[in-house]
């Protein structure tokens, strides 16, 4: 989700699968329909005017909140669903990076995350063996020096484990967003995503 968020910040737009994957994730961590509409409207504002946003994007957001169409209340996608999405095209950002990214691109991300060489090697080995969820778990362990709960099962569980880590971290205790799980309260600090 962090990489989808970065893509959104860089491009002020997500293609359908990325928008749906990320939108359902944000719904799962507590964004209300109104907050989600405002979040995406603000992010898209550099490339889309308000009228176009209302015509082309707000319906889909209301739809996965169960307010349009067949009125189904959609749930965030788990890791299996994310890993089985169609391979993203060049302008797309959806899917699991441990599955979709080349080894070279993943290696760069891991080194940019300041991981030790031994951790990078171990994570890349899991990727090569198609153990994408285990690679995600190893990434969390290496990045945060802690054993996560339920990481590798669902992106929202990853977020919950991360927020638990943040709350326990002495480096973040003074920040105002520590007592919240809502991205609207922490979106000002993109380092969390």
C-alpha positions, 0 to 999 in steps of 0.5 A: 500500500505504501508503494500505491500511495507513493504512486498516487502522490507522484501521479495524482491518479490511480488506474482502476485496480490500484484505486480499488485496492487502495480505496478498499484498504483505506476503508478497512483502516477506518476512512468513512465514505466522506473522508475517502471521497475527500482524500481522493478528490484532493489527491486527484485535484492536480490532474482532475477538476471537481466536475470530472472527479464527480463524473468519473470517480466518485461513483466507484468510491460510493459503490465499494462503500455500498451506496451505489449499484448493487449496494454490496458492502465490499471488504478490503482485499487480502494478500491472496486476492492482491497477489492474484490480480492481473499483472499491472501495466506500465501506468498501473500500481496495483498488486503485491510488489513481492510478486510483481516487481523484478528482483532488481527493482525489489532489491533497490526498494529493500536497500532504499529501506536501509535493510541489512545485506543478509535481510535483503538476500533472505527476502529475495530468496523468498520472492524467488521461491514464490513465497510472497507473503513470507517475503512480506513478513521478513521485510516487516521484521527486518524493517522494524526489528519486531515480529509482526502479528498477522502480516502476510495475510492481509494489507490491513493487518500489516497496517495494524501491526505497523501502527502497534509498532509506531505506538510502542516506538519512542521516536513517535510518542510525541506525534499527534497521530500515534493514538489514531489508526485513521490515515486522514490523521496521519496522511500529512506524514507520508513516511507512515505509508 
